[in-house]
């Protein structure tokens, strides 16, 4: 049971990837900073302007969001398959500009060790997420 849950949570490893040394030069800002600021700003404006935040009451909006998600899921799956099978050597090179690092469990020592990711691995993590 625990192994199945761990496999389902593997796409979230994308959030554990570290790129760059500073907060402003890393993907942390794009994964957490900008979305949090935009969410807080949107909710703040809706509260100040007394705009209701419910989407479930509008059948057309719910149907449109459902259709959009269906298209995005198909696109991400096709993009993941394309990147995973792309036959070019340059895509297997390490990332330039600081590289992408993921802490991976070493099963012999049972400790997490840093692993530098290639373009292919990073993009696969991105589309898998």
C-alpha positions, 0 to 999 in steps of 0.5 A, a space after each residue: 500500500 505504501 509503495 503504491 502511494 509513493 508511486 502516485 506521489 512521484 510527479 511531485 518530485 518536480 517541486 523538490 528540484 532546485 535550480 540556481 543558488 538564489 531565491 530570485 534566480 531559482 525556480 522556487 520563485 516561479 513555482 511558489 512565489 508568483 502563484 502565491 502572490 497572484 492568488 493573494 492579489 486575486 482573492 484580496 481584490 475579490 474580497 474588497 470588491 465583494 465579488 463572489 469566488 464560487 465557480 461551482 454555481 455556474 454550469 457553463 464555467 464548470 463545463 469549460 474548465 472540464 474541457 480545458 483540463 481534458 485538452 491540457 492533460 492530452 497535451 502534457 501526455 503527448 509532450 511527455 512522450 515526445 520529450 522522452 523519446 526525442 533522439 538528440 544527444 544535446 537533450 541529454 546534456 546537463 542544464 546550463 546556468 546552475 544546473 538542476 539538482 534533485 536529492 535522490 535516495 541511495 539504496 545502499 547508504 539509505 541517504 539522499 544524495 544530489 543528482 544533476 539532471 539533464 534537460 530530458 530529465 528536467 522536462 520529463 519531471 515538468 510535464 509529469 507534474 
